Amino acid sequence: ALSPASASPPDVPDERPTLVAGALAAAHRIDGVLDEPEWASAPASGDLVMVEPRQGERPSGRTVVRVLAGPKALVFGIRCEDPEPSGIVTFTKERDGDFEAEDHLVVVLDPFQDGRTGYVFAVNPGGARFDALVEPGGEGGDPNWDGQWEAGTSRDGSGWTAEIRIPAEILSFPRGRGEWGLNVQRRVQRQQETNRWASPRQDYTVFQTSRAGVLAGLPDF
C-alpha cells in the first residue's frame, strides 16, 4: 500500500503516456534475458517517476518497459537498472505471495479502458509471480483469480530484468480495439522507493485503471 503524503509533494504532470507494442515473433523464449532481435526494435517507455518517498523526483535506477504483441499473447520486457544490485531484496518463492517487503514489478492491464476493471500481474527478481483482478474503485487487487501465464527473470551487475508472457486467452477484451489501458510500477525496497509510469502521484494507486496510460499498436487477438 502507498503511504499518505507527509507534506505537500511537488505537482506531477497529468498526461497519460502511450507505449506502442512491437511485433512478437512466433518463437520467443521467456527467460528474463532480452536478447531476441525484436526487443531491439520495440519502442521503449518513457522514464518512470518516483511516487514515494519523494513524489516527482528521478528514481534511483531507470526502469525501461517494452512490449511485444502477437495474435495470441503479449510479452513484457522490463529492465530495472540498479546502481547497487547487491542490495536487491527478494525472498518470496510461492505463487501469490506478499511482495510488499521486497523489490518487485507490477503490470496492470485495462483491456476495456473503462477505468473500473483490469488485471494485475506482478513478479519479483527471483521470478515469483502474483496475479489478481482489479477491485472496484482501484483500491487493490483480488488475488483469488489465477491465470496461466509465464515470467522469467535474470540478474546481473547493473540490475535485474523481467520477461512476462500473458496469453490473450486468459483475458476478457473487446474485439478490434488496438489500445488497452496500461500502468507499470516498480518497488525498490531498500530505498523504500516506489516508481510509476502513468499518474505517478501519491493520491492515486497503480490499481486505479482510470489513471492508466495507453498500450497501443495491439493486433486483433
Order of alpha helices (4+ residues) and beta strands (2+ residues): beta-beta-alpha-beta-beta-beta-beta-beta-beta-beta-beta-beta-beta-beta-beta
